[in-house]
Amino acid sequence: MTESAQSPSLYERLGGTMGIAAVMDVLTDRLYDNVSANRNPYVQKLHETNSRAGFKFMVTAWSIQETGGPKCYPGRDMREAHADMVATEEDFDIVALEIAATLSYCGVPQQEAKEYLDIIESYRHDVLTASEGKSPAASPLSA
């Protein structure tokens, strides 16, 4: 057996579907309540008009899939999903910091938290590139 076949996936080390769902439940509530994140008009509108339960499902499914669990995320890729957001580096950092704080709050071990945050960071370019070419006037920080 190879070493990688013996090592449990991040999905498994996070407690599988139920462990990830528990953390994403807390994370979604924290993101919806995060005043700084809601300064982005796109995020604020999303939080006001979309189902929180539906968003929890999507974030959970994405996290399950990205950490090595079953392929269950039915959504768009990150670039397409964030195309209208006009996200800034600051917007991305606000969410990343909330994720880190939530992982700590939920007792996720440091190594697993780092690996999950590395996954999040690997999508920075996709999330920010999605906003390229958008009007700077639409930026949440220009208001």
N, C-alpha and C positions, 0 to 999 in steps of 0.2 A: 504494500500500500504506500502511495506517495505521501509526503508530508502534508500537502494541501488537501488530500482526501481525508486525512486524519483530523485536520483542524476544523472545528465548527465554524460555520459562516457567521458573519456579523448578524444576520437575521436570527440565527439560532442563539447567539450569545446575548441578543437583546430580548430574548424570551419568545421568539416566534411572533406569530400574528397577534396574540393576546398582549404580549409585552409591548410590542410596537404600538398597538392600538391604544393602550393605556397612556403612553407618553404623548402620542399625537392628539389624544383627547385634551390633555392639559395644554399642549402647545397651541392648538387651535384657539382655545379660549383666551390664552395669553396674547396671541397675535390679534385677535378681534378687539381686545381691550387695550392694545398698545397704542398710546396716543401718538407717538412718533411715527409708527408705521402708518397710521391713519391720516397723516398729513399728506400722503400721496393721494390725490383725488380719485385715482383709479382704484386703489386699495379700499378707500373709504366707501366708494360706491359698491364695490364688490361685497364688502361686509354688510352694507345696508340692504342689498337686494338679493343676495344669494343665500341659500340655506346653509347655516352653520354645520348642520349634520352632514349635508352633502359634501361640504368642503373637508370635514373631518374624514369622511370616507376616502376622498381623493388623495389627501395627504397621507393617510394610512396605507392605502394601496400602493402609492408611489414609493413610500419608504420600505414596504415589504419587498417590493420588486428590486429596488436599488441596493438593498442590503444582502441580496442573495436568496431571497425567498421566492415563492411562486410568482410567475408572471401574471399579475392581476390588475395592473394599472390600466384603466380604460381611457385615460385622458390624452391630451395632445403632448407633444414633446415640449421641453421647457422653453425653447426659443419661441415657438408658436404660441404657447400659453401666455407668455409675457409680452407679446408683440405690441399691445396697446398700453402697456403700463408706463412707459417712459421712466423706467427705473434708473436711479442714480447709484453711484457707489455707496453713498450714505444710506439709501433705501436698502440695498443688499446687506450692508453691515448691520443695520438695525434688526433685520430679520435674523441674520446669523447670530447676533448677540442674544436675541430672544431664544433661539434654538439652544444655544449653549447654556443659558440660564435654566431653561426648562429641563434639559438633560441632567444637569446638576441637581435641580430641585427634585426630580423623579428618582434620583439615586443611581443613574446610569454610571457604571464604572468608567474611570478616566480613559482607558484605552478604547473602549467601545464608543464613548462620546467623541474622542478624537477622530476615529475612523468615520463616524457618521458626519461630523463636521467637514472632514476631507471630501466626502461625497458632495455635500452642499457646496463647498468651495469650488469643486470641479465644474459646477454649473454657472459660476459667476459670469463667465464670458457669454454663455447663451442667454442669460437673463438680461445682461446689459447690452449685448449686441442687438437683441430684439428691439431695443429702443433707438438704435442708431437711425439717423435721418428724420427722427420725429422732431417736431418744433420745440426748441428750447423753451418757448413760452408756455408749453404744456407741462414743463417740469414742475413737480410739486414744490421745489425749493425756490422757484423764481417768483412765487406769489408773495 
